[in-house]
Amino acid sequence: MENMTYQVLARRLRPKNFKEIIGQKTIIKAINNSILSKKIHHSWLFSGIRGIGKTTIARLLAKVLNCTNVLNANPCNNCKNCKEIDQGCFIDFIEVDAASKTKIEDTKELLDNMEYKPIKGKYKVYLIDEIHMLSRYSFNALLKTLEEPKKYVKIILATTDTTKIPKTILSRCLHFNLKSINKRQIIKYLEKILKLEGVIFDKESIIKIAQKSEGSLRDCLNLTEKIIALSNGNINIDNTNKELGLLDKKYIINLFENIINKEPKKLIHILNKVEDKGLNIEYVLTDLLELLYNLSMMKYHPKLWESTFSKKDKKLKNISDLVTFNFIHNCYHKILNAKKTLKFSPDKRIGVEMNLLNLIVS
């Protein structure tokens, strides 16, 4: 029964204050300045890709607005109001998922509720997530409130797509576009978390997870949790590749060696092995692009490559010595173009094979 209380990493590690937010320094500074100067805008809009902290920042803002013991522009997390917001039962914090409340009737009900003053807190805070999902009529109804808000009402909007939000709404909000979290920040964060969790891991696996998460910290934590379960607490490159459906590095290195040495039969043999393992053949092109990038880094900035991406690899170093930067550059652009045109091939295998063979004969 104890396992039933387990919380997933993404929820358990959710930031408790603005200092713990990763990769959004400029936005956090603006929020802190607003709170400390007590010049708090009536409507906020946070936009950006999934899993980078939009809703988390919105909830922290809701907490600090109603916290009874604010500490340096951060919620105390100990007062009754903070605890009730964490538990989702604070009566003056209303969180709405616009994806399931798109109708004008839902919006009117929400706006009618704004007429009533807060019961427990200083402000009534409304968080409307995925605001771009509202209907045109709902946006029109919301516009009036954003123009003439009640003094005790604060509205926080969050979205992954600002293009679907009317400009009349955007112009009435303090708009912050959150950045995707860069790979180095994710790697550093993951290493810290896994050490605290007592999970054994290797650097190459962490790099792969960071790349696969594509700037989303939530995706990163969910992927990590899946790999922890698969590996029984010992993350290595084999189980990481298996879970992510990625190729073993040796296949990519061998493929590139075949391209350099102009050995088409061996190249096709490796592609057959990739298919036999049930892996996505398209990843061959993606991994080759990464290999080419690493080769260029090894040639022109070896210290940065070793410290940031992986430990020194003798085989990769030998390959780097065999090729010129022009060759690397030309291969990179041809493979990049191959990825763009792959959809026009009869199937992905044919597209990948023909483009790699073209590198041999060109």
Contacts in CASP RR format, 6 or more apart in sequence:
PFRMAT RR
TARGET T0000
AUTHOR 0000-0000-0000
METHOD contacts of the structure
MODEL  1
MENMTYQVLARRLRPKNFKEIIGQKTIIKAINNSILSKKIHHSWLFSGIR
GIGKTTIARLLAKVLNCTNVLNANPCNNCKNCKEIDQGCFIDFIEVDAAS
KTKIEDTKELLDNMEYKPIKGKYKVYLIDEIHMLSRYSFNALLKTLEEPK
KYVKIILATTDTTKIPKTILSRCLHFNLKSINKRQIIKYLEKILKLEGVI
FDKESIIKIAQKSEGSLRDCLNLTEKIIALSNGNINIDNTNKELGLLDKK
YIINLFENIINKEPKKLIHILNKVEDKGLNIEYVLTDLLELLYNLSMMKY
HPKLWESTFSKKDKKLKNISDLVTFNFIHNCYHKILNAKKTLKFSPDKRI
GVEMNLLNLIVS
8 221 0 8 1.000
8 222 0 8 1.000
8 225 0 8 1.000
9 193 0 8 1.000
9 221 0 8 1.000
9 222 0 8 1.000
9 224 0 8 1.000
9 225 0 8 1.000
10 218 0 8 1.000
10 221 0 8 1.000
10 222 0 8 1.000
10 225 0 8 1.000
13 193 0 8 1.000
13 221 0 8 1.000
14 56 0 8 1.000
15 21 0 8 1.000
15 56 0 8 1.000
15 60 0 8 1.000
16 75 0 8 1.000
16 77 0 8 1.000
17 60 0 8 1.000
17 74 0 8 1.000
17 75 0 8 1.000
17 77 0 8 1.000
18 28 0 8 1.000
18 31 0 8 1.000
18 32 0 8 1.000
18 57 0 8 1.000
18 60 0 8 1.000
18 73 0 8 1.000
18 74 0 8 1.000
19 28 0 8 1.000
19 74 0 8 1.000
21 28 0 8 1.000
21 53 0 8 1.000
21 56 0 8 1.000
21 57 0 8 1.000
21 60 0 8 1.000
22 181 0 8 1.000
22 185 0 8 1.000
22 186 0 8 1.000
22 189 0 8 1.000
22 217 0 8 1.000
23 179 0 8 1.000
23 181 0 8 1.000
23 182 0 8 1.000
23 185 0 8 1.000
24 52 0 8 1.000
24 53 0 8 1.000
24 57 0 8 1.000
24 178 0 8 1.000
24 179 0 8 1.000
27 46 0 8 1.000
27 57 0 8 1.000
27 176 0 8 1.000
27 178 0 8 1.000
28 57 0 8 1.000
30 176 0 8 1.000
31 57 0 8 1.000
31 61 0 8 1.000
31 73 0 8 1.000
32 72 0 8 1.000
32 73 0 8 1.000
34 40 0 8 1.000
34 41 0 8 1.000
35 64 0 8 1.000
35 70 0 8 1.000
35 73 0 8 1.000
36 73 0 8 1.000
40 65 0 8 1.000
40 154 0 8 1.000
41 173 0 8 1.000
41 174 0 8 1.000
42 146 0 8 1.000
42 149 0 8 1.000
42 153 0 8 1.000
42 154 0 8 1.000
42 155 0 8 1.000
43 146 0 8 1.000
43 149 0 8 1.000
43 154 0 8 1.000
43 155 0 8 1.000
43 156 0 8 1.000
43 157 0 8 1.000
43 172 0 8 1.000
43 173 0 8 1.000
43 174 0 8 1.000
44 58 0 8 1.000
44 61 0 8 1.000
44 154 0 8 1.000
44 155 0 8 1.000
44 156 0 8 1.000
44 157 0 8 1.000
44 173 0 8 1.000
44 174 0 8 1.000
44 176 0 8 1.000
45 131 0 8 1.000
45 156 0 8 1.000
45 157 0 8 1.000
45 158 0 8 1.000
45 159 0 8 1.000
45 162 0 8 1.000
45 165 0 8 1.000
45 170 0 8 1.000
45 173 0 8 1.000
45 174 0 8 1.000
45 175 0 8 1.000
45 176 0 8 1.000
46 53 0 8 1.000
46 54 0 8 1.000
46 57 0 8 1.000
46 58 0 8 1.000
46 156 0 8 1.000
46 157 0 8 1.000
46 158 0 8 1.000
46 159 0 8 1.000
46 176 0 8 1.000
46 178 0 8 1.000
47 54 0 8 1.000
47 158 0 8 1.000
47 159 0 8 1.000
47 160 0 8 1.000
47 161 0 8 1.000
47 162 0 8 1.000
47 175 0 8 1.000
47 176 0 8 1.000
47 177 0 8 1.000
47 178 0 8 1.000
48 54 0 8 1.000
48 159 0 8 1.000
48 160 0 8 1.000
48 177 0 8 1.000
48 178 0 8 1.000
48 180 0 8 1.000
49 160 0 8 1.000
49 180 0 8 1.000
49 214 0 8 1.000
49 215 0 8 1.000
49 216 0 8 1.000
50 160 0 8 1.000
50 216 0 8 1.000
50 218 0 8 1.000
50 219 0 8 1.000
51 216 0 8 1.000
51 217 0 8 1.000
51 218 0 8 1.000
51 219 0 8 1.000
52 178 0 8 1.000
52 179 0 8 1.000
52 180 0 8 1.000
52 181 0 8 1.000
52 215 0 8 1.000
52 216 0 8 1.000
52 217 0 8 1.000
52 218 0 8 1.000
53 178 0 8 1.000
53 217 0 8 1.000
53 218 0 8 1.000
54 129 0 8 1.000
54 158 0 8 1.000
54 159 0 8 1.000
54 178 0 8 1.000
55 127 0 8 1.000
55 129 0 8 1.000
55 158 0 8 1.000
57 178 0 8 1.000
58 127 0 8 1.000
58 129 0 8 1.000
58 156 0 8 1.000
58 158 0 8 1.000
59 85 0 8 1.000
59 95 0 8 1.000
59 127 0 8 1.000
60 74 0 8 1.000
60 75 0 8 1.000
61 125 0 8 1.000
61 156 0 8 1.000
62 85 0 8 1.000
62 93 0 8 1.000
62 125 0 8 1.000
62 127 0 8 1.000
62 154 0 8 1.000
62 156 0 8 1.000
63 75 0 8 1.000
63 77 0 8 1.000
63 81 0 8 1.000
63 82 0 8 1.000
63 85 0 8 1.000
63 86 0 8 1.000
64 70 0 8 1.000
64 73 0 8 1.000
64 74 0 8 1.000
64 75 0 8 1.000
65 122 0 8 1.000
65 123 0 8 1.000
65 125 0 8 1.000
65 154 0 8 1.000
66 81 0 8 1.000
66 82 0 8 1.000
66 85 0 8 1.000
66 90 0 8 1.000
66 92 0 8 1.000
66 93 0 8 1.000
66 118 0 8 1.000
66 120 0 8 1.000
66 121 0 8 1.000
66 122 0 8 1.000
66 123 0 8 1.000
66 125 0 8 1.000
67 75 0 8 1.000
67 76 0 8 1.000
67 79 0 8 1.000
67 81 0 8 1.000
67 82 0 8 1.000
68 76 0 8 1.000
68 79 0 8 1.000
68 80 0 8 1.000
68 81 0 8 1.000
69 76 0 8 1.000
69 78 0 8 1.000
69 79 0 8 1.000
70 76 0 8 1.000
75 82 0 8 1.000
76 82 0 8 1.000
77 83 0 8 1.000
77 86 0 8 1.000
81 90 0 8 1.000
81 120 0 8 1.000
81 121 0 8 1.000
84 90 0 8 1.000
84 91 0 8 1.000
84 120 0 8 1.000
85 93 0 8 1.000
88 95 0 8 1.000
90 120 0 8 1.000
91 119 0 8 1.000
91 120 0 8 1.000
92 118 0 8 1.000
92 119 0 8 1.000
92 120 0 8 1.000
92 121 0 8 1.000
92 123 0 8 1.000
92 124 0 8 1.000
92 125 0 8 1.000
93 124 0 8 1.000
93 125 0 8 1.000
93 127 0 8 1.000
94 110 0 8 1.000
94 113 0 8 1.000
94 124 0 8 1.000
94 125 0 8 1.000
94 126 0 8 1.000
94 127 0 8 1.000
95 127 0 8 1.000
95 129 0 8 1.000
96 110 0 8 1.000
96 126 0 8 1.000
96 127 0 8 1.000
96 128 0 8 1.000
96 129 0 8 1.000
97 129 0 8 1.000
97 130 0 8 1.000
98 128 0 8 1.000
98 129 0 8 1.000
98 130 0 8 1.000
98 131 0 8 1.000
98 132 0 8 1.000
98 133 0 8 1.000
98 134 0 8 1.000
99 129 0 8 1.000
99 130 0 8 1.000
99 133 0 8 1.000
101 107 0 8 1.000
101 110 0 8 1.000
102 133 0 8 1.000
102 134 0 8 1.000
102 135 0 8 1.000
102 138 0 8 1.000
103 135 0 8 1.000
103 138 0 8 1.000
104 135 0 8 1.000
104 137 0 8 1.000
104 138 0 8 1.000
104 141 0 8 1.000
106 138 0 8 1.000
107 134 0 8 1.000
107 137 0 8 1.000
107 138 0 8 1.000
107 141 0 8 1.000
107 142 0 8 1.000
108 141 0 8 1.000
110 126 0 8 1.000
110 128 0 8 1.000
111 141 0 8 1.000
111 142 0 8 1.000
111 144 0 8 1.000
111 145 0 8 1.000
114 124 0 8 1.000
114 126 0 8 1.000
114 145 0 8 1.000
114 150 0 8 1.000
114 153 0 8 1.000
115 150 0 8 1.000
116 124 0 8 1.000
117 124 0 8 1.000
117 152 0 8 1.000
118 124 0 8 1.000
118 152 0 8 1.000
122 152 0 8 1.000
123 152 0 8 1.000
123 153 0 8 1.000
123 154 0 8 1.000
124 150 0 8 1.000
124 152 0 8 1.000
124 153 0 8 1.000
124 154 0 8 1.000
125 153 0 8 1.000
125 154 0 8 1.000
125 155 0 8 1.000
125 156 0 8 1.000
126 153 0 8 1.000
126 154 0 8 1.000
126 155 0 8 1.000
126 156 0 8 1.000
127 156 0 8 1.000
127 157 0 8 1.000
127 158 0 8 1.000
128 134 0 8 1.000
128 155 0 8 1.000
128 156 0 8 1.000
128 157 0 8 1.000
128 158 0 8 1.000
129 158 0 8 1.000
130 158 0 8 1.000
130 159 0 8 1.000
130 160 0 8 1.000
131 157 0 8 1.000
131 158 0 8 1.000
131 159 0 8 1.000
131 165 0 8 1.000
131 169 0 8 1.000
132 159 0 8 1.000
132 160 0 8 1.000
132 161 0 8 1.000
132 162 0 8 1.000
132 163 0 8 1.000
132 164 0 8 1.000
132 165 0 8 1.000
133 164 0 8 1.000
134 142 0 8 1.000
136 166 0 8 1.000
139 165 0 8 1.000
139 166 0 8 1.000
139 168 0 8 1.000
139 169 0 8 1.000
142 169 0 8 1.000
143 166 0 8 1.000
143 168 0 8 1.000
143 169 0 8 1.000
143 172 0 8 1.000
145 153 0 8 1.000
145 155 0 8 1.000
146 155 0 8 1.000
146 169 0 8 1.000
146 172 0 8 1.000
146 173 0 8 1.000
147 172 0 8 1.000
149 155 0 8 1.000
157 169 0 8 1.000
157 173 0 8 1.000
159 165 0 8 1.000
162 170 0 8 1.000
162 175 0 8 1.000
162 177 0 8 1.000
180 214 0 8 1.000
180 215 0 8 1.000
180 216 0 8 1.000
181 215 0 8 1.000
181 216 0 8 1.000
181 217 0 8 1.000
182 215 0 8 1.000
183 207 0 8 1.000
183 210 0 8 1.000
183 211 0 8 1.000
183 215 0 8 1.000
184 308 0 8 1.000
186 209 0 8 1.000
186 210 0 8 1.000
186 213 0 8 1.000
186 215 0 8 1.000
186 217 0 8 1.000
186 220 0 8 1.000
187 206 0 8 1.000
187 207 0 8 1.000
187 210 0 8 1.000
189 217 0 8 1.000
189 220 0 8 1.000
190 206 0 8 1.000
190 209 0 8 1.000
190 210 0 8 1.000
190 220 0 8 1.000
190 224 0 8 1.000
191 201 0 8 1.000
191 206 0 8 1.000
193 221 0 8 1.000
193 224 0 8 1.000
194 201 0 8 1.000
194 206 0 8 1.000
194 224 0 8 1.000
194 235 0 8 1.000
197 228 0 8 1.000
199 228 0 8 1.000
199 233 0 8 1.000
199 234 0 8 1.000
199 235 0 8 1.000
200 233 0 8 1.000
200 234 0 8 1.000
200 235 0 8 1.000
201 234 0 8 1.000
201 235 0 8 1.000
201 236 0 8 1.000
202 235 0 8 1.000
202 236 0 8 1.000
202 237 0 8 1.000
203 310 0 8 1.000
203 311 0 8 1.000
204 237 0 8 1.000
204 240 0 8 1.000
204 249 0 8 1.000
204 310 0 8 1.000
205 227 0 8 1.000
205 235 0 8 1.000
205 236 0 8 1.000
205 237 0 8 1.000
205 240 0 8 1.000
206 235 0 8 1.000
207 309 0 8 1.000
207 310 0 8 1.000
208 237 0 8 1.000
208 240 0 8 1.000
208 241 0 8 1.000
208 244 0 8 1.000
208 246 0 8 1.000
209 220 0 8 1.000
209 223 0 8 1.000
209 224 0 8 1.000
209 227 0 8 1.000
209 240 0 8 1.000
209 244 0 8 1.000
210 220 0 8 1.000
211 290 0 8 1.000
212 219 0 8 1.000
212 223 0 8 1.000
212 244 0 8 1.000
212 246 0 8 1.000
213 219 0 8 1.000
213 220 0 8 1.000
213 223 0 8 1.000
223 243 0 8 1.000
223 244 0 8 1.000
224 235 0 8 1.000
226 243 0 8 1.000
227 235 0 8 1.000
227 239 0 8 1.000
227 240 0 8 1.000
227 243 0 8 1.000
227 244 0 8 1.000
228 235 0 8 1.000
230 239 0 8 1.000
230 242 0 8 1.000
230 243 0 8 1.000
231 239 0 8 1.000
231 240 0 8 1.000
237 248 0 8 1.000
237 249 0 8 1.000
238 248 0 8 1.000
240 246 0 8 1.000
241 247 0 8 1.000
241 248 0 8 1.000
245 279 0 8 1.000
245 280 0 8 1.000
245 283 0 8 1.000
246 279 0 8 1.000
246 283 0 8 1.000
246 287 0 8 1.000
247 274 0 8 1.000
247 279 0 8 1.000
247 283 0 8 1.000
247 284 0 8 1.000
247 287 0 8 1.000
249 287 0 8 1.000
251 270 0 8 1.000
251 273 0 8 1.000
251 274 0 8 1.000
251 284 0 8 1.000
252 284 0 8 1.000
252 287 0 8 1.000
252 288 0 8 1.000
252 291 0 8 1.000
253 291 0 8 1.000
253 315 0 8 1.000
253 316 0 8 1.000
253 319 0 8 1.000
254 266 0 8 1.000
254 270 0 8 1.000
255 267 0 8 1.000
255 270 0 8 1.000
255 271 0 8 1.000
255 284 0 8 1.000
255 288 0 8 1.000
255 356 0 8 1.000
256 288 0 8 1.000
256 291 0 8 1.000
256 292 0 8 1.000
256 319 0 8 1.000
257 319 0 8 1.000
258 264 0 8 1.000
258 266 0 8 1.000
258 267 0 8 1.000
258 270 0 8 1.000
258 360 0 8 1.000
259 267 0 8 1.000
259 331 0 8 1.000
259 356 0 8 1.000
259 359 0 8 1.000
259 360 0 8 1.000
260 319 0 8 1.000
260 322 0 8 1.000
260 323 0 8 1.000
262 360 0 8 1.000
263 360 0 8 1.000
264 357 0 8 1.000
264 360 0 8 1.000
267 356 0 8 1.000
267 357 0 8 1.000
267 360 0 8 1.000
268 353 0 8 1.000
271 281 0 8 1.000
271 284 0 8 1.000
271 349 0 8 1.000
271 352 0 8 1.000
271 353 0 8 1.000
271 356 0 8 1.000
274 281 0 8 1.000
274 284 0 8 1.000
275 281 0 8 1.000
275 349 0 8 1.000
280 348 0 8 1.000
281 348 0 8 1.000
281 349 0 8 1.000
281 352 0 8 1.000
282 339 0 8 1.000
282 342 0 8 1.000
282 348 0 8 1.000
282 352 0 8 1.000
284 352 0 8 1.000
284 356 0 8 1.000
285 335 0 8 1.000
285 338 0 8 1.000
285 339 0 8 1.000
285 342 0 8 1.000
285 352 0 8 1.000
285 355 0 8 1.000
286 339 0 8 1.000
288 331 0 8 1.000
288 335 0 8 1.000
289 332 0 8 1.000
289 335 0 8 1.000
289 336 0 8 1.000
289 339 0 8 1.000
291 316 0 8 1.000
292 328 0 8 1.000
292 331 0 8 1.000
292 332 0 8 1.000
292 335 0 8 1.000
293 332 0 8 1.000
294 305 0 8 1.000
294 309 0 8 1.000
294 310 0 8 1.000
294 316 0 8 1.000
295 316 0 8 1.000
295 319 0 8 1.000
295 320 0 8 1.000
295 323 0 8 1.000
295 328 0 8 1.000
296 325 0 8 1.000
296 328 0 8 1.000
296 329 0 8 1.000
296 332 0 8 1.000
297 304 0 8 1.000
297 305 0 8 1.000
297 309 0 8 1.000
298 305 0 8 1.000
298 316 0 8 1.000
298 317 0 8 1.000
298 320 0 8 1.000
299 320 0 8 1.000
299 325 0 8 1.000
299 328 0 8 1.000
300 325 0 8 1.000
306 312 0 8 1.000
331 359 0 8 1.000
334 355 0 8 1.000
334 358 0 8 1.000
334 359 0 8 1.000
334 362 0 8 1.000
335 355 0 8 1.000
335 359 0 8 1.000
338 351 0 8 1.000
338 352 0 8 1.000
338 355 0 8 1.000
342 348 0 8 1.000
342 351 0 8 1.000
342 352 0 8 1.000
342 355 0 8 1.000
345 351 0 8 1.000
345 354 0 8 1.000
END
